[in-house]
């Protein structure tokens, strides 16, 4: 096991208290278990009208997978069936943990006219409630379309700069 500095040991201790899981072995080298794994991803159109039905707010549904990676680094994929975005970015440790990453089209369904879809994501790992019952880990955040796509066919606007909200709920434990 590599030697860890006092600061790293304190960070692991704080992390353990916030999230309830980790090990010292390799803790400084790998992304922590609370974000690594499978998540059900849903994004929503930011429409403030309370009369719009909930099913009209759906922007996307996907499977989010966050891989084990170097400490502070995020990698994974956001899969829409067989098509997916490759994810790369960072994790900032704190309360809450902050995830900032970019998704770049990696399959034919996410590349148009030779140009990949590109989205930027900002998310926060929701802290666990001490008295919560059957609480599942969740990440909440916002997404921005970085480059235009869908050839103008997206009814929500295919322009770069379009912003939506998202939530991911952990599917594995």
N, C-alpha and C positions, 0 to 999 in steps of 0.2 A: 504494500500500500504506500503510495507517495506521501511524503510528509506534508502536513497542512499547516498553514500559518494560524496564529491565534484568531485573526479576523475570519478566516475560512471556517474554523471550528465554531466560532460564535454564530456565523451565518447558518451553518448546518443545524445548530441547536435551535435557533430562531425558526428556521424552516420546519424542523421537526415539530415544534410547538404549534405552528400555524396550520400545518397540513397533516400531521399525524403519521407520516411515513417518510422514511429515508434510511439509508445506511451510510456509515462513514466510509466504507470501502468504495473508493472511486468517486466519492461525492463531489470532489472538486473538478472531476473530469466529465461528468455526464449530466444531462438535463434531469431535473428531479422528477420522480414518479408522478406527482400530481398533474403534470401536463402531458407526459408521455403516454400515448395510447390512442384509443379510438373514441371518437365523439360524433354525435349526431348534430349536424350543422343546419341551422335555418337562418335565413336573412329576410329582412322585412322592409317594405317600402315605408318611408317616414312620412306618413299621411296623418296629420293631427285631427282629421274629421272623425268624431266618435260615431257617426252614422254609417261609416264605411264598414262593411262586414269584415270580420277577421280574416276570412279566406281570401279576400281581395288584397290583403297586405303582403302576401307571399312574394318574395323576390327570388329565392333559390333554396333548395334542399339538397344536402350532400353529406358524404361521409368524410369527416376530418380525421386524418391520422397524423399524429405528431410522433416523430421518431426520436429515439435516444440520440443525443448529440453532445458535442463539447459543451462544457459549462458556459451558459450565457448565449448559446446558439440554438436556433430553432430550425428544424428541417422536417419536411413531411409532404403530404399531398391532400388536396381537396378534390374528392372524386364525385362526379356526377354520372354514376353508372360506370361505363368503360372509359369515359373521358375524364381528365383531371388537370388540375393546376399543380405545378411543382412549387412547394413553399420553401422559402429561405428567409431567415430573419434573426431576431434576437429576443431573449427573455431577460427582463430586468427583475431582480429579486427584491422583494419588499412586501408590503402589505397594503394593497394587493400586488401579486405578481403581475407584471405587464408584459404582454406579448406584442411585438411589432414585426410584421412579416409581409412579404410580397408573394403573390401567387402569379405564376407565369404559365400560360397555356403550354401543355406538353404533348397533346394528342390532337388528332385531326379535328375533333369536334370543338377544340378550344383554340384553333388557329384558323384565321380567315384571311384569304388572299396573301398567304405567306407571313402574316403578322399574328403573333400570339395575343390572346387576351392577357391583360395585366391588371391586377387589382392589388391595392394596398390595404392592410388590415391592422387595426389596433384593438387589442382585447385585454381584459382584466379577469384574472381568476377570482371568482367571487369567494370571499372568505366563508368558512363553514360556521353555521350558527351553533353555539355551544349546547343549546337545547333543541336543536333541529332533529326531526324524526324522519328517517329514510331520505335524508338529503343526498342528492347526487351532485358531484362537482360540476360546476358550470363556468363557462367563460362567456363574458358579455362584451360587446364592443361595437365599433363602426367599421365600415368598409367604403372605399372610394374606387370607382372605376378610373384607372390611371390612363388608359388609352381607349378611344372609341371602338366599338365593334357592333356586330349584329346588323350591319348595313342599314341601320335605321329602322329595323323591324321590331325592336324591343319597344313595347307600348309604354314603358317607363322612361324611355329616352336612352339612346345608345351613346350619348355624349360622354366624353371624358369629364371627370369631376362629379359624376352622379354619386350620391352618398346614400347608403342604407345602413340599417342597424342589424346586428347579428347576435345569435346566442348559440353556444355549443354545449351539449349535455353529455357527460361521459357515459359511454356504453359499456366499457369494461371496468373492472375494479382492480 
